[in-house]
Amino acid sequence: MSVWEAVTGQAAVVEQLRQAASRPESMTHSWLITGPPGSGRSVAARAFAAALQCEQAGCGECQACRTVLSGSHPDVLDTATKKVVIAIDDVREWVTLSVRTPSQGRWRIIIVEDADRMLERTGNVLLKALEEPPPHTVWILSAPRPQDVLVTIRSRCRSVALRIPSVDAVAGLLTERDGADPALARLAALAAQCHIGVARRLVRDPAAIERRRQVLDIPKAASSVARAVVAAGQLDAVAKAEAETVVQEREAVGRTRLLEQLGEPGGSRKVSNYARARLREFDDESAKRARRSQADTLDRALIDLLAFYRDVFAVQCGARVDLINALDADLVAEQARTSVVAETVIRLDAIELARQRLAGNVAPALALEAMAVMLALPALAAQHMSK
């Protein structure tokens, strides 16, 4: 099985990357892969890295392909981060590593996910390495949009743009890889708006479906300000709990590994002063990752809410399109019947404004409560926006 089979719905990009991997003598050494959330940026980056290390440009069967895809290849560093911003010290370490000769593979490859999280002073550390990388080094950066990345960085990279895969492509992947029922796979692909990771969670994790239904409780509660505010508060609590659960599971493993690396497997009460200091640093970073995880979870919930009102808008306008929320078509129809297009537009704007506020580090509870009021009282929201 080729490494490219995991890159769903991106035939043009796959051909471009395959051609590059097949011609190492003329290949660009700095790449920027962009695409909306769910388009498969990280999957494409790892597939490209595997193809570069493979003698057959991505056969999927050799040791090089298997180790790259599993994250265990010694010459491929995947720098996926859960921090709010990428630390400058991390970038310095990557640059230092990039000049080292590969120990086993054909290339030294450094994958920088979320390159849009680099501040300008951090990005400046990377510029020289991108512009004049060693002949054995390849940088693969990724971000949602080219304009999200510092212009000084993207100007030094060859850009590859992914698109959101089609509903059929995502549904086919869920059916073939996850054994999902075809009808359920299509509904999950629609509900996830073709975000592959979200769609897979919807067909594999019943709790994910329940969390999504809690998001759709907000339109039901929008008949009064009080109920809408309570529903928004519940959404904040659910996002926080989900983020804490995910981070705790991941950090428990990371903490154990750190203690083993420090030669202190006994626990934090019996460790040396040096190890205790390292553990404090680890805990500080964990708190930052938890905040980022909560922000990402909330943003995903608001995207689901936007999708609901998009469906309402489509029904109100008589558009002949598939509903994203096909599983909740009755709720969509009821909302469309009991409101008018102008109110739906105001509600869409209110949700987008909440997303902008959250991205600007406004307290989640405040941003969500303000959104809830605007959802419940669109007329009042219209007056507020006109001022």
RODO-2510 file (C-alpha; in nm, 4 decimals, decimal comma):
residues 387
     n   res          X          Y          Z
     1     m     0,0000     0,0000     0,0000
     2     s     0,1466     0,3354    -0,1052
     3     v     0,2048     0,6072     0,1551
     4     w    -0,0068     0,8365    -0,0618
     5     e    -0,3274     0,6385    -0,0097
     6     a    -0,3748     0,8088     0,3275
     7     v    -0,3784     1,1526     0,1615
     8     t    -0,7508     1,1642     0,0879
     9     g    -0,8987     1,3672    -0,1969
    10     q    -0,5751     1,5453    -0,2953
    11     a    -0,4798     1,3894    -0,6281
    12     a    -0,3072     1,6987    -0,7705
    13     v    -0,0994     1,7562    -0,4569
    14     v    -0,0052     1,3898    -0,4324
    15     e     0,1246     1,3969    -0,7899
    16     q     0,3261     1,7114    -0,7207
    17     l     0,4885     1,5673    -0,4076
    18     r     0,5461     1,2273    -0,5683
    19     q     0,7268     1,3902    -0,8605
    20     a     0,9451     1,5879    -0,6184
    21     a     1,0351     1,2769    -0,4188
    22     s     1,1224     1,0926    -0,7410
    23     r     1,3731     1,3617    -0,8459
    24     p     1,5906     1,4309    -0,5417
    25     e     1,8649     1,5918    -0,7499
    26     s     1,6415     1,8870    -0,8402
    27     m     1,4101     1,8982    -0,5420
    28     t     1,3240     2,2050    -0,3355
    29     h     1,4476     2,1730     0,0226
    30     s     1,1927     2,4015     0,1943
    31     w     0,8181     2,3349     0,1644
    32     l     0,5008     2,4932     0,3026
    33     i     0,1874     2,2774     0,3002
    34     t    -0,1320     2,4732     0,3627
    35     g    -0,4962     2,3741     0,3843
    36     p    -0,8068     2,4195     0,6016
    37     p    -0,8461     2,2147     0,9207
    38     g    -0,9308     1,8590     0,8275
    39     s    -0,7685     1,8725     0,4850
    40     g    -0,4887     1,6412     0,5996
    41     r    -0,1855     1,8693     0,6270
    42     s    -0,0011     1,6525     0,8786
    43     v    -0,0886     1,3341     0,6875
    44     a     0,0466     1,4834     0,3645
    45     a     0,3640     1,6025     0,5407
    46     r     0,4373     1,2583     0,6857
    47     a     0,3587     1,0850     0,3561
    48     f     0,5970     1,3199     0,1773
    49     a     0,8669     1,2556     0,4377
    50     a     0,8212     0,8800     0,3953
    51     a     0,8408     0,9103     0,0167
    52     l     1,1633     1,1100     0,0457
    53     q     1,3246     0,8416     0,2612
    54     c     1,1944     0,5577     0,0442
    55     e     1,4005     0,4273    -0,2492
    56     q     1,0753     0,3873    -0,4443
    57     a     0,9274     0,7298    -0,3575
    58     g     0,6682     0,5982    -0,1138
    59     c     0,6052     0,2260    -0,1548
    60     g     0,4520     0,2042     0,1928
    61     e     0,6060    -0,1365     0,2604
    62     c     0,9767    -0,0783     0,3228
    63     q     1,1309    -0,0073     0,6620
    64     a     1,1841     0,3593     0,5776
    65     c     0,8155     0,4113     0,4978
    66     r     0,6954     0,2212     0,8018
    67     t     0,9231     0,3965     1,0487
    68     v     0,8474     0,7445     0,9144
    69     l     0,4713     0,6874     0,9270
    70     s     0,4942     0,5436     1,2789
    71     g     0,7041     0,8384     1,3982
    72     s     1,0126     0,6309     1,4826
    73     h     1,2518     0,7156     1,1988
    74     p     1,5731     0,8614     1,3505
    75     d     1,6185     1,1166     1,0708
    76     v     1,2631     1,2552     1,0678
    77     l     1,1577     1,4995     1,3371
    78     d     0,7862     1,5803     1,3607
    79     t     0,7547     1,8945     1,5717
    80     a     0,3785     1,8976     1,6269
    81     t     0,3056     2,1339     1,9145
    82     k     0,0133     2,1937     2,1483
    83     k     0,1520     2,5220     2,2747
    84     v    -0,0052     2,8590     2,2057
    85     v     0,3126     2,9680     2,0247
    86     i     0,6268     2,7845     1,9155
    87     a     0,9135     2,8605     2,1526
    88     i     1,2266     3,0237     2,0133
    89     d     1,4473     2,7723     2,1961
    90     d     1,2703     2,4877     2,0155
    91     v     1,3421     2,6473     1,6777
    92     r     1,7089     2,6872     1,7690
    93     e     1,7239     2,3148     1,8483
    94     w     1,5678     2,2299     1,5103
    95     v     1,8176     2,4484     1,3263
    96     t     2,1053     2,2817     1,5112
    97     l     1,9666     1,9388     1,4258
    98     s     1,9154     2,0307     1,0608
    99     v     2,2901     2,0550     0,9903
   100     r     2,3598     1,7015     1,1083
   101     t     2,4131     1,4302     0,8489
   102     p     2,1358     1,1672     0,8363
   103     s     2,2219     0,8606     1,0426
   104     q     2,0213     0,6067     0,8382
   105     g     1,7981     0,7706     0,5821
   106     r     1,8511     0,9618     0,2603
   107     w     1,7539     1,2936     0,4191
   108     r     1,7398     1,4799     0,7465
   109     i     1,3731     1,5906     0,7511
   110     i     1,2153     1,8363     0,9930
   111     i     0,8359     1,8697     0,9889
   112     v     0,7079     2,1884     1,1517
   113     e     0,3347     2,1664     1,2072
   114     d     0,1448     2,4838     1,2997
   115     a     0,4097     2,7099     1,1498
   116     d     0,1585     2,9925     1,1894
   117     r     0,2253     2,9843     1,5649
   118     m     0,5713     3,1366     1,5245
   119     l     0,6235     3,4946     1,6355
   120     e     0,8399     3,7151     1,4157
   121     r     1,1497     3,6947     1,6360
   122     t     1,1116     3,3164     1,6461
   123     g     1,0682     3,2928     1,2700
   124     n     1,3811     3,4990     1,2147
   125     v     1,5851     3,2192     1,3718
   126     l     1,4607     2,9876     1,0989
   127     l     1,5138     3,2101     0,7946
   128     k     1,8749     3,1211     0,7132
   129     a     1,8069     2,7473     0,7533
   130     l     1,5167     2,7675     0,5095
   131     e     1,6955     2,9838     0,2554
   132     e     2,0188     2,7835     0,2458
   133     p     1,9551     2,4396     0,3974
   134     p     2,2315     2,1775     0,3882
   135     p     2,2101     1,9504     0,0808
   136     h     2,0872     1,6603     0,2947
   137     t     1,8110     1,8533     0,4781
   138     v     1,4437     1,9062     0,3940
   139     w     1,2084     2,1360     0,5862
   140     i     0,8324     2,0684     0,5639
   141     l     0,6192     2,3393     0,7253
   142     s     0,2414     2,3402     0,7493
   143     a    -0,0277     2,5959     0,8362
   144     p    -0,3965     2,6589     0,7610
   145     r    -0,3336     2,9433     0,5126
   146     p    -0,0246     3,0943     0,3476
   147     q    -0,1106     3,4369     0,4889
   148     d    -0,1053     3,2925     0,8410
   149     v     0,2702     3,2356     0,8060
   150     l     0,5278     3,5123     0,8289
   151     v     0,5905     3,6478     0,4809
   152     t     0,9658     3,6109     0,5298
   153     i     0,9176     3,2381     0,5873
   154     r     0,6662     3,1598     0,3153
   155     s     0,8726     3,3476     0,0560
   156     r     1,1527     3,0981     0,1153
   157     c     0,9344     2,7890     0,0722
   158     r     0,7663     2,6128    -0,2145
   159     s     0,3929     2,6212    -0,1434
   160     v     0,1513     2,3311    -0,1753
   161     a    -0,2182     2,4009    -0,1187
   162     l    -0,4557     2,1303     0,0005
   163     r    -0,8319     2,1555    -0,0256
   164     i    -1,1133     2,0129     0,1834
   165     p    -1,1787     1,6607     0,0505
   166     s    -1,5217     1,5764    -0,0847
   167     v    -1,7921     1,4119     0,1239
   168     d    -1,7641     1,0992    -0,0885
   169     a    -1,3863     1,0825    -0,0390
   170     v    -1,4134     1,1106     0,3401
   171     a    -1,7043     0,8674     0,3569
   172     g    -1,5067     0,6203     0,1454
   173     l    -1,2098     0,6486     0,3813
   174     l    -1,4291     0,5847     0,6865
   175     t    -1,5843     0,2827     0,5188
   176     e    -1,2568     0,1301     0,3997
   177     r    -1,0264     0,2146     0,6917
   178     d    -1,2661     0,2169     0,9885
   179     g    -1,5256    -0,0325     0,8702
   180     a    -1,8065     0,2207     0,9150
   181     d    -2,1493     0,1624     0,7666
   182     p    -2,1620     0,3593     0,4369
   183     a    -2,4737     0,5531     0,5367
   184     l    -2,3285     0,6442     0,8779
   185     a    -1,9957     0,7321     0,7157
   186     r    -2,1648     0,9794     0,4826
   187     l    -2,3605     1,1403     0,7663
   188     a    -2,0411     1,1677     0,9738
   189     a    -1,8536     1,3225     0,6806
   190     l    -2,1294     1,5804     0,6390
   191     a    -2,1496     1,6549     1,0111
   192     a    -1,7714     1,6959     1,0311
   193     q    -1,7741     1,9215     0,7230
   194     c    -1,5240     1,6802     0,5679
   195     h    -1,2758     1,7206     0,8538
   196     i    -1,1264     1,3709     0,8438
   197     g    -1,0188     1,3592     1,2087
   198     v    -1,3562     1,4777     1,3380
   199     a    -1,5425     1,2412     1,1062
   200     r    -1,3414     0,9456     1,2337
   201     r    -1,4173     1,0386     1,5940
   202     l    -1,7883     1,0592     1,5139
   203     v    -1,7979     0,7037     1,3783
   204     r    -1,5651     0,5567     1,6417
   205     d    -1,6525     0,7431     1,9625
   206     p    -2,0156     0,7647     2,0839
   207     a    -1,9081     1,0343     2,3320
   208     a    -1,8073     1,2571     2,0393
   209     i    -2,1613     1,2400     1,9030
   210     e    -2,3002     1,3289     2,2463
   211     r    -2,0661     1,6291     2,2769
   212     r    -2,1791     1,7493     1,9373
   213     r    -2,5418     1,7210     2,0411
   214     q    -2,4660     1,9394     2,3419
   215     v    -2,3534     2,2087     2,0987
   216     l    -2,6900     2,1875     1,9232
   217     d    -2,8656     2,2409     2,2553
   218     i    -2,7769     2,6094     2,2230
   219     p    -3,0163     2,6808     1,9316
   220     k    -3,2901     2,4996     2,1246
   221     a    -3,2201     2,7175     2,4287
   222     a    -3,2041     3,0411     2,2302
   223     s    -3,5731     3,1069     2,2964
   224     s    -3,4715     3,3057     2,6057
   225     v    -3,1610     3,4895     2,7190
   226     a    -3,1403     3,3005     3,0487
   227     r    -3,1580     2,9566     2,8877
   228     a    -2,9091     3,0528     2,6162
   229     v    -2,6571     3,1813     2,8718
   230     v    -2,6898     2,8605     3,0740
   231     a    -2,6374     2,6507     2,7589
   232     a    -2,3298     2,8567     2,6674
   233     g    -2,1897     2,8034     3,0168
   234     q    -2,2414     2,4302     2,9806
   235     l    -2,0588     2,4395     2,6476
   236     d    -1,7625     2,6111     2,8138
   237     a    -1,7603     2,3504     3,0909
   238     v    -1,7796     2,0603     2,8454
   239     a    -1,4927     2,2009     2,6370
   240     k    -1,2811     2,2522     2,9470
   241     a    -1,3491     1,9000     3,0752
   242     e    -1,2751     1,7430     2,7367
   243     a    -0,9500     1,9383     2,7023
   244     e    -0,8404     1,8427     3,0540
   245     t    -0,9132     1,4754     2,9888
   246     v    -0,7149     1,4711     2,6645
   247     v    -0,4237     1,6641     2,8124
   248     q    -0,4107     1,4610     3,1333
   249     e    -0,3913     1,1338     2,9413
   250     r    -0,1163     1,2691     2,7163
   251     e     0,0767     1,4451     2,9926
   252     a     0,0749     1,1402     3,2205
   253     v     0,2671     0,9496     2,9539
   254     g     0,4973     1,2466     2,8904
   255     r     0,5720     1,2907     3,2587
   256     t     0,6602     0,9228     3,2986
   257     r     0,8929     0,9389     2,9983
   258     l     1,0595     1,2523     3,1330
   259     l     1,1270     1,0862     3,4680
   260     e     1,2757     0,7857     3,2886
   261     q     1,4974     1,0123     3,0778
   262     l     1,6139     1,1871     3,3940
   263     g     1,6883     0,8524     3,5563
   264     e     1,4271     0,9203     3,8232
   265     p     1,1474     0,6663     3,7743
   266     g     1,0443     0,6778     4,1404
   267     g     0,8213     0,9871     4,1266
   268     s     0,8408     1,3607     4,1910
   269     r     0,8718     1,3342     4,5722
   270     k     1,2049     1,1538     4,5564
   271     v     1,3714     1,3194     4,2597
   272     s     1,6784     1,5399     4,2545
   273     n     1,6590     1,9183     4,2532
   274     y     1,7477     1,9247     3,8833
   275     a     1,4743     1,6766     3,7984
   276     r     1,2249     1,8684     4,0121
   277     a     1,3040     2,1864     3,8178
   278     r     1,2534     2,0041     3,4879
   279     l     0,9201     1,8703     3,6125
   280     r     0,8068     2,2220     3,7048
   281     e     0,8915     2,3345     3,3503
   282     f     0,6981     2,0375     3,2147
   283     d     0,3942     2,1236     3,4291
   284     d     0,4047     2,4868     3,3146
   285     e     0,4059     2,3759     2,9519
   286     s     0,1238     2,1323     3,0269
   287     a    -0,0918     2,4190     3,1509
   288     k    -0,0272     2,6077     2,8268
   289     r    -0,1160     2,3020     2,6204
   290     a    -0,4374     2,2596     2,8196
   291     r    -0,5418     2,6172     2,7430
   292     r    -0,4664     2,5674     2,3750
   293     s    -0,6582     2,2397     2,3711
   294     q    -0,9586     2,4070     2,5319
   295     a    -0,9457     2,6917     2,2783
   296     d    -0,9303     2,4428     1,9904
   297     t    -1,2207     2,2427     2,1331
   298     l    -1,4338     2,5552     2,1736
   299     d    -1,3531     2,6730     1,8231
   300     r    -1,4568     2,3369     1,6828
   301     a    -1,7849     2,3622     1,8746
   302     l    -1,8509     2,7085     1,7343
   303     i    -1,7791     2,5809     1,3836
   304     d    -2,0450     2,3141     1,4428
   305     l    -2,2820     2,5871     1,5562
   306     l    -2,2056     2,7907     1,2452
   307     a    -2,2829     2,4825     1,0374
   308     f    -2,6224     2,4491     1,2047
   309     y    -2,7239     2,8044     1,1219
   310     r    -2,5803     2,7612     0,7716
   311     d    -2,8289     2,4783     0,7273
   312     v    -3,1078     2,6971     0,8644
   313     f    -3,0108     2,9704     0,6191
   314     a    -3,0073     2,7204     0,3301
   315     v    -3,3551     2,5940     0,4161
   316     q    -3,4913     2,9454     0,4518
   317     c    -3,3499     3,0400     0,1095
   318     g    -3,4712     2,7200    -0,0548
   319     a    -3,1172     2,6170    -0,1532
   320     r    -3,0844     2,2681    -0,2975
   321     v    -2,7804     2,1557    -0,0990
   322     d    -2,7059     1,8685     0,1367
   323     l    -2,7602     1,9556     0,5011
   324     i    -2,4468     1,9340     0,7129
   325     n    -2,6671     1,8396     1,0063
   326     a    -2,8693     1,5752     0,8262
   327     l    -2,9089     1,3817     1,1513
   328     d    -3,0837     1,6856     1,3012
   329     a    -3,2907     1,7862     0,9994
   330     d    -3,6042     1,8243     1,2141
   331     l    -3,4317     2,0741     1,4425
   332     v    -3,3005     2,2654     1,1409
   333     a    -3,6491     2,2779     0,9868
   334     e    -3,8045     2,3982     1,3126
   335     q    -3,5463     2,6752     1,3490
   336     a    -3,5964     2,7792     0,9866
   337     r    -3,9745     2,7927     1,0352
   338     t    -3,9667     2,9986     1,3547
   339     s    -3,7157     3,2632     1,2392
   340     v    -3,6428     3,4763     0,9348
   341     v    -3,3329     3,5064     0,7168
   342     a    -3,2260     3,8367     0,8746
   343     e    -3,2224     3,6771     1,2205
   344     t    -3,0191     3,3838     1,0947
   345     v    -2,7590     3,6175     0,9444
   346     i    -2,7315     3,8026     1,2763
   347     r    -2,6796     3,4739     1,4565
   348     l    -2,4100     3,3662     1,2119
   349     d    -2,2336     3,6983     1,2704
   350     a    -2,2643     3,6547     1,6471
   351     i    -2,0938     3,3154     1,6365
   352     e    -1,8136     3,4425     1,4132
   353     l    -1,7635     3,7380     1,6486
   354     a    -1,7305     3,4942     1,9400
   355     r    -1,4641     3,3028     1,7479
   356     q    -1,2717     3,6258     1,6881
   357     r    -1,2954     3,7195     2,0548
   358     l    -1,1716     3,3787     2,1656
   359     a    -0,8800     3,4062     1,9216
   360     g    -0,8051     3,7436     2,0839
   361     n    -0,7777     3,5790     2,4298
   362     v    -1,1103     3,7065     2,5623
   363     a    -1,2239     3,4941     2,8578
   364     p    -1,4232     3,2025     2,7080
   365     a    -1,7135     3,2434     2,9503
   366     l    -1,7561     3,6113     2,8612
   367     a    -1,7312     3,5522     2,4849
   368     l    -1,9819     3,2669     2,4950
   369     e    -2,2296     3,4512     2,7164
   370     a    -2,2220     3,7550     2,4867
   371     m    -2,2804     3,5241     2,1916
   372     a    -2,5697     3,3550     2,3708
   373     v    -2,7443     3,6878     2,4299
   374     m    -2,7083     3,7787     2,0626
   375     l    -2,8463     3,4404     1,9581
   376     a    -3,1464     3,4789     2,1842
   377     l    -3,2184     3,8395     2,0952
   378     p    -3,1232     3,8963     1,7307
   379     a    -3,3139     4,2206     1,7174
   380     l    -3,1143     4,3554     2,0105
   381     a    -2,7990     4,2277     1,8424
   382     a    -2,8840     4,4179     1,5265
   383     q    -2,9137     4,7408     1,7249
   384     h    -2,5823     4,6692     1,8980
   385     m    -2,4001     4,6061     1,5691
   386     s    -2,5331     4,9266     1,4127
   387     k    -2,3764     5,1430     1,6832
***
